[in-house]
Amino acid sequence: MKVIITKDYEEMSSKAFEIMKEVVTENPAAVLGLATGSTPLGLYAKMAADHRENGTSYKQVRTVNLDEYEGLDATSDQSYVYFMRENLFRHLDIDLKNTNIENGKAKDPEEECARYNALLEVMRQDVQVLGIGSNGHIAFNEPGTPFEAETHVVALTESTIKDNSRLFARVEDVPRRAYTMGPKNIMNAKKILILANGANKAKAVYGLVKGEITESLPASILQRHPDCTLVCDEAAASLL
Ligand code: F6R
């Protein structure tokens, strides 16, 4: 794993943007695997600014997102489909038809997981952007998820519900279940770009880079990926 330590969030976002820009410049029809959460917001702002100022086009780009809350769709401002439109897609010339995410309102969750897995097979990510949870989760793959798992529905852990509650009015409002790509779908990406900032991520980042490869720390599987880059700030890197 390549590790790039930056002084702060701003520099982390700039480095991540450089990597993203290279992917899109090399292949204007790239498949981008995207994440939600606070971590990639700086990267997304830089993609939007670059599109505005330099005209980098996303017309042919296709995207696949990691995860979505069960029970929410674009009509909810807490859904991840809404998050992506607000924070990235509406600032680019991307065709929304080329953007993909699990359908949180699907009637048959098993069928929805099968649909998403089939899609990911024909849309292998040229790059997959990831954040990391303070418990080492990637996407919504919580500790204990089998490395072989593909898209599935998960019950979120108390720690993740608590982490995510800052984005909701009340902790009771955080959905308890979510759709998520599995570690296997993530590992299938050609390139992984994982970002981390802040001291609350330091323990997870240590496990990601130097810990034992174990399902107890889902991100540790990335040590086996042939092209994985971690960009993190000094606070997140403090235990390395
Ligand atoms: C988001 C996702 C999550 C986050 C992680 C970190 O799509 O899959 O795994 O990447 O929870 O969240 P933030 O960036 O908010 O600290």
Boltz pocket constraint, residues with backbone or C-beta under 6 A from the ligand:
constraints:
  - pocket:
      binder: B
      contacts: [[A, 34], [A, 35], [A, 36], [A, 37], [A, 38], [A, 39], [A, 40], [A, 66], [A, 67], [A, 130], [A, 131], [A, 132], [A, 133], [A, 137], [A, 138], [A, 139], [A, 140]]
      max_distance: 6.0
